Amino acid sequence: MTELKINHNDLKNSSLPTWLGLVIGSWVGLAWGSLISSPIGIGFGVAAGSAFGGFLAVPLWGTVWGLVGLGRQRENAVRQHGIKLLTENDPLAQRVYTLAAQLGLKTRPWVGVMPHNNAYAIGANADNALVVIGQPLLDSLSEAEVTAIIGHELGHVANNDMRRMGLARSFQNSLVWYLGFSETVQRWGRWLLTWASELWVLRLSRSREYWADAVGAALTSKEHMIAALEKLHNGPELGEFEREHARLMFRGVASGSVLSTHPTLGERRAALQAETYLRRVPLLRTHQVPILPPAATPPKAEDIAYLKQ
């Protein structure tokens, strides 16, 4: 028998095209923002000069602070979201490690459990990623559905989605800061000065969800991925944590609209059933290995992300 293994080397997971697009987009935003935010009476030359000064500053700030912020995500999440980090011998952690290996990841991520009805992955790259699963999901989903959810989150890791989205937000904030908007009006400043890039970032986020679904389905099946999404969608009423982070969640506000970070359940189900993205996931066929590796074979320290530092 054989199992499917994703060919990590053929995944289109480079964040360089996204970064280059952000640099160009920041330049366009600077030119536009300098003009519309200049006081009446200041001429085009002054506005253009202001924009020119930001051609280097904004991409530099966006890149540096974006990477710094991504590097701090794990510690902030553990502190703020009630996450319990699992040891490497925990069965759930072992399952994550095995799926990470099927994805061709070279290091094993941190694994945590939180009390909230959601799951996510964060980190600048695969070497410092954290995969978090909500205990309500572990209690309500079947083993195969939990595996599909884990595969989805690892799909974000393998595709460098956290870095793409982190840099996108950092570039936008850097542009707003450069043009003199305070932190309290950053959100509205982004819409005023970078409305086109705001819509592009949201569209990028929705597309990355489709790809993560495809990875989860490739590691299990499209039926299991659909079933997991349906149970998550039809879960209990949003709690305080879910409402606070609703903008970034599957069941968040404006789900499926151009203002949403996630497609609707119907859109995701249709994409999985039609294999729109699934058939484009590069696969290898390898000898079958058990989903849960034997507990008697502990992972090597150098393979575990949090023991490498």
C-alpha positions, 0 to 999 in steps of 0.5 A, a space after each residue: 500500500 502507498 500513502 499520499 505525500 505532498 511534494 513540498 519542493 513543488 509547492 508555490 510557497 515563496 513569499 518573495 512575489 508577495 513581498 515585491 507586490 507589497 513594495 510596489 503597492 506601497 509606492 502607489 499608496 505613497 503617491 496616492 496618500 501623499 496627495 489626498 492627505 496633504 493640507 490644502 495649499 501644499 502643491 504637488 511637488 511637496 506631496 511627491 517629495 513626501 512620497 519619494 522619502 517613503 519609497 525606501 522607508 515604508 518597505 524597510 519598516 514594513 519588512 523589518 517590523 513585519 518579521 519582528 512581529 511574526 517572531 513574537 506571535 508565538 509568545 504573545 499567543 501563548 500568553 493571551 489565548 490560554 494555550 497549553 503547549 504539548 510535549 513531544 511525546 503527546 499523541 496529538 503532537 505526534 500526529 502533527 509531527 507525522 503530518 508535517 513529515 508528509 508535507 515535507 517540512 524539515 522541522 516539527 512545529 510547536 503544538 498547543 491546545 486552547 479552550 476556544 472553538 477554533 484552530 490556527 497556525 502562526 510563526 514567521 516560517 516552518 522553523 518557529 511555527 505554532 499549531 494550535 487546536 481548540 479543545 472543543 474541536 478535539 471533543 466534537 470532531 472525529 479523528 479523521 476530521 481533527 487530522 483534516 483540521 491539522 492538515 489545513 493549519 500545516 498547509 498554512 505553514 507549508 505555504 508560508 501564509 503567515 509570513 505573507 499575511 503578516 508582511 501585508 498588514 505590516 506594510 499597510 501599517 507602515 504606510 499609515 504611520 509614515 503619512 502621519 496617521 495615529 494608531 487609533 485611526 490606522 484601520 480607517 487610515 488604511 481604507 482611506 489611503 490603501 483601499 485597493 491594497 486592503 481589498 487585495 489583502 483580504 482576497 489573498 487571505 481568502 485564497 490562502 484558505 482554499 489552498 489550506 483546505 486542499 492540503 488538509 484534504 490531500 492529507 486525509 480526504 475531501 469528505 473529511 475536510 468538508 465534514 470538519 468545516 461543517 462542524 466548525 461552522 455549525 458549532 456553538 455560539 461565538 464566545 468572547 474570544 471568538 467575537 474579539 477575533 471574529 474578523 480573522 475567523 471562519 465564522 467571522 463578520 462579513 464571511 464570504 464578502 469582499 470584506 472577509 478574510 475567509 470564504 463561506 462554507 458553501 464556497 469552500 465546500 464547492 471548491 473541495 468537491 470540484 477539487 479546484 485547488 486539490 488537483 493542483 497540490 503536488 503529490 508524491 507516492 511513498 510507502 505507507 507509514 502509520 498515522 501515529 508513530 510508535 511512542 517508543 520512538 521519540 523524536 530527535 531533539 534537533 528535529 523539534 522546533 522549540 528545542 533548536 533555539 
